[in-house]
């Protein structure tokens, strides 16, 4: 009898593995399949996430599986807003910092974000590094790591390499409720 049970176990494995063909042919088994499907897509989400961090330089990838809103503005336009300065730029900097903290807390590094002007821009981690006005700590600076990597991925609390205190700006944002973070 034992060998039979084993056989059954083996079959189950096979059918779970070939779930795609199963879905197509058997409508009756659909219910189970959709269940399996959810599980596997969860797994995929995790593997994607870890790939994304190693691929952050690979822009082709980013545009395809980016979390976040569809982008309506370009990094160039964002730069123009920041160069104009004034209140718009200040509001924009706040929204970049908040969006970056949000991304870091939800694990959506490098996703797009909506700026203070309602436009959605690509790659919050780049925007944060370019326009967040925060500095990495000396150790990260020496390793050629930017502020996003230092403050949001590694969550370093040391003072900035130039003596400023970027970590302090972020402390409140890390403690805030997620829904308060993105206005």
C-alpha positions in Angstrom: 0.0 0.0 0.0 2.8 2.4 0.8 4.1 2.4 -2.7 0.7 3.5 -4.0 0.5 6.5 -1.7 4.0 7.5 -2.9 2.8 7.2 -6.5 -0.1 9.4 -5.7 2.2 12.0 -4.2 4.3 11.9 -7.3 1.3 12.4 -9.6 0.2 15.4 -7.6 3.6 17.0 -8.0 3.5 16.5 -11.7 0.1 17.9 -12.1 1.0 21.0 -10.0 4.1 21.5 -12.1 2.2 21.3 -15.4 -0.6 23.5 -14.1 -0.7 25.6 -17.3 -1.7 22.7 -19.5 -4.1 21.7 -16.8 -5.8 25.0 -16.8 -6.3 25.0 -20.5 -7.8 21.6 -20.9 -9.8 20.8 -17.7 -12.4 23.4 -16.8 -13.6 21.3 -13.9 -10.1 21.5 -12.2 -10.1 25.2 -12.7 -10.9 26.0 -9.2 -7.8 24.3 -7.8 -5.6 25.7 -10.5 -6.5 29.3 -9.8 -5.6 28.6 -6.2 -2.2 27.2 -7.2 -1.8 30.1 -9.4 -2.0 32.6 -6.7 0.6 30.9 -4.7 3.0 30.8 -7.5 2.5 34.4 -8.4 3.2 35.4 -4.9 6.5 33.5 -5.2 7.2 35.2 -8.4 6.6 38.6 -6.9 9.3 37.9 -4.4 11.8 36.7 -6.9 11.1 39.7 -9.1 11.7 42.0 -6.2 15.2 40.7 -5.5 16.0 40.8 -9.2 14.9 44.3 -9.5 17.4 45.5 -6.9 20.3 43.9 -8.7 19.0 45.2 -12.0 18.5 48.8 -11.0 20.8 49.9 -13.8 19.0 48.0 -16.4 16.4 50.4 -17.6 14.7 48.2 -20.0 13.7 46.0 -17.2 12.5 48.8 -15.1 10.1 50.2 -17.5 8.3 46.8 -17.9 7.8 45.7 -14.3 7.8 48.9 -12.5 5.4 49.3 -9.6 3.7 52.6 -9.3 1.7 54.8 -11.5 2.2 55.1 -15.3 4.7 57.9 -15.8 3.5 61.2 -17.3 6.6 63.3 -16.7 10.3 62.7 -17.6 13.4 63.0 -15.4 14.3 66.0 -17.6 11.0 67.8 -16.7 11.5 67.0 -13.1 15.0 68.5 -13.3 13.5 71.7 -14.8 11.0 72.0 -11.9 13.8 71.6 -9.4 16.0 74.1 -11.1 13.2 76.7 -11.1 13.2 76.5 -7.4 10.7 78.3 -5.2 7.7 76.7 -3.5 7.0 74.2 -6.3 10.5 72.8 -6.0 10.2 72.6 -2.3 6.9 70.8 -2.5 8.3 68.5 -5.1 11.4 67.7 -2.9 9.0 66.8 -0.1 7.0 64.5 -2.3 10.1 62.9 -3.6 11.4 62.2 -0.1 8.1 60.9 1.0 7.7 58.7 -2.0 11.2 57.4 -1.6 10.5 56.5 2.0 7.3 54.9 1.0 9.0 52.9 -1.7 11.6 51.8 0.7 9.1 50.7 3.3 6.9 48.8 0.8 9.9 47.3 -1.0 9.0 49.0 -4.3 12.5 50.4 -4.9 12.9 52.2 -8.2 9.2 52.5 -8.9 7.6 55.6 -10.3 6.0 58.2 -8.0 3.6 61.1 -8.2 5.2 64.5 -7.6 3.6 67.5 -5.9 2.4 68.8 -9.3 0.4 65.6 -10.0 2.7 64.4 -12.7 4.1 60.9 -12.3 7.8 60.5 -12.7 9.9 57.4 -13.2 12.4 55.9 -10.7 11.9 57.4 -7.3 15.3 56.2 -6.2 17.1 58.3 -8.9 14.9 61.3 -8.2 15.7 61.0 -4.5 19.4 60.8 -5.2 19.3 63.8 -7.6 16.8 66.1 -5.9 16.2 64.9 -2.3 19.1 67.1 -1.0 20.0 64.4 1.4 23.5 63.0 1.7 24.8 59.6 2.4 27.0 58.9 5.4 30.8 59.0 4.9 31.1 55.2 4.6 28.5 55.0 1.8 30.0 58.0 0.1 33.4 56.3 0.1 31.8 53.2 -1.4 30.2 55.4 -4.1 26.7 54.7 -2.8 24.1 57.5 -3.0 21.7 58.8 -0.4 18.9 56.4 -1.4 21.0 53.4 -0.9 22.5 54.7 2.3 19.4 56.2 4.0 16.6 54.1 2.6 17.9 50.7 1.6 20.5 50.4 4.4 18.7 52.8 6.8 22.0 54.2 8.0 21.6 56.8 10.8 25.1 58.2 10.9 25.7 61.8 10.1 26.3 62.9 6.5 29.8 62.8 5.1 29.6 66.6 5.2 28.4 66.8 8.7 24.7 67.3 8.0 22.0 65.1 9.4 19.9 63.6 6.6 18.9 60.7 8.8 17.0 63.0 11.1 14.8 64.3 8.2 13.8 60.7 7.6 13.2 59.5 11.1 9.7 60.9 11.3 8.8 59.6 7.9 9.9 56.1 8.9 7.6 56.2 11.9 4.6 57.7 10.2 1.7 55.6 9.1 2.1 54.5 5.5 -1.1 56.2 4.4 0.0 59.5 5.9 3.2 59.3 4.0 1.8 59.6 0.6 -0.5 62.6 0.5 
